[in-house]
Amino acid sequence: MAAALAAGGELCVCDLAWVVDQAQNLVSHHLRRLRTAGLAASRCEGRLVMYHLTDRGKALTEAVLPPAETL
């Protein structure tokens, strides 16, 4: 999910669920964990909650994943 956020910039739960081919409730749970760890942040846009990586999340994703593995 972090790689998808790194590539997509900002995505909603439904888009991330489609990208990673998992149920929305599972994706939401993992995004909550990323937010709690300070690696992702969210904002509301109408009824959608949009997620993006924080600077810390971007740095960690870049350090862990080779550039070819980001979506």
Summary of the structure (lengths in Angstrom):
residues: 71
radius of gyration: 11.3
end to end distance: 9.8
largest distance: 34.8
contacts: 193
relative contact order: 0.25
helix: 58%
strand: 20%
